[in-house]
Amino acid sequence: MSAVSGGEKVATKTAERILFTSLDLFNEHGETAVTSVDIAMELDISPGNLYYHFKGKEVIVLALFDMYRHKLSRILAAPDPDLSLQDFFCFLYLSLDCSSLFRFLYRNPTDLMEKYPALSRGFRQLLLTREETVARQLDYLRRNQQLKLPADSLAPLSEQIGLVFSQAANYYLIKEQMLDQKGFIQKCLGSILFLLRPYLKGDSEDVGVLKELIGELRFNQESSDE
Amino acid sequence: MSAVSGGEKVATKTAERILFTSLDLFNEHGETAVTSVDIAMELDISPGNLYYHFKGKEVIVLALFDMYRHKLSRILAAPDPDLSLQDFFCFLYLSLDCSSLFRFLYRNPTDLMEKYPALSRGFRQLLLTREETVARQLDYLRRNQQLKLPADSLAPLSEQIGLVFSQAANYYLIKEQMLDQKGFIQKCLGSILFLLRPYLKGDSEDVGVLKELIGELRFNQESSDE
């Protein structure tokens, strides 16, 4: 027998529907443009019912951020010191894929963090952890002789990759380069490959293989399994 | 005798004061957070007086954008095919300096362009022109043998520089790296030098000179003279 009653199951299901509908609306129109009433209308439930599950839009935004943090933290956890260049690109792919699911967070992070101080510290911490994880992986690749990277280039290179991760979507949007999710991820991976290219050892062969992987978005995704 | 009457002079002066005060407030708090009434209060004039000069906040935003476009366009105009690396960094410096004076435009460009469609096309065009101008200068440097840059690297390198130009400020803000205007410009120039470094020919000597120039922000600024 389940410990969860039928009523609780329905409530959980409604809460989930609210979260996923909000995520879609935020991603499509931006968080600022979407109200609680919009969300209720989209779901065809009363604003009172919505309020029963989430006490306001802030609670929804924070719950979505928690989902994002949970997912991304698993991708960032404990990189393998023996990683290959392909493993690194697989990591980049997973990280970009996860972030593009929650892309409303990157649309206007400055205002979002000012509006929701409860989100601010966690989001900042997550971005710093991601940049540190990238730096650590680059350092492993350097020690494994897969990258000819001077030690003092680790920090600026990780920062440039962080910039692509968190700001490229807005830049493409401003320039009106319309990309679907797949096209966006491919373009970001291509930019990061460009950044790494001067430091690749085997060069042409590695680049060829990586370009092919990026073109097909076929990465060994063991680490993404739940 | 001046063709401008005393009353007109006062009106022009008030209009200027409104613009510069608005610019300060927008840069400090973000355009979204500042209302016409805030601007009038800061200037100690009545909202009616403000309205006499500018029919709403949109008109002020557009007037400021026009100032920015005018200034930046002069910097972007007709780069010299014989330019040196130092000339290129002088151009980057002037361009960053000008943009940081109008930094509210870069705080949240996606929402700003959606809110003010009249700004949207001009801003997009300006960013594209800047990226093209950077690409053209990189190409000159390549042809002058100052950069060992493969031809197919021009576009991705210009795009990465464009990303630093237009998005780095937000990225530093999110990471809580607090920088004053000078520190911000130095950090951006340092990032761009890092991007170019693999392609520099003389390397160590050039890098030393450029690092010194960036450290002191002392560039030959002929091209900025009015």
Interface residues (C-beta under 8 A of the other chain):
Chain A: G30 T32 R107 N108 P109 T110 D111 M113 E114 F123 R124 L127 L128 E131 S153 P156 L157 E159 Q160 G162 L163 V164 S166 Q167 A168 N170 Y171 L173 I174 K175 E176 G190 S191 F194 L195 P198 Y199
Chain B: G30 T32 R107 N108 P109 T110 D111 M113 E114 F123 R124 L127 L128 E131 S153 P156 L157 E159 Q160 G162 L163 V164 S166 Q167 A168 N170 Y171 L173 I174 K175 E176 G190 S191 F194 L195 P198 Y199
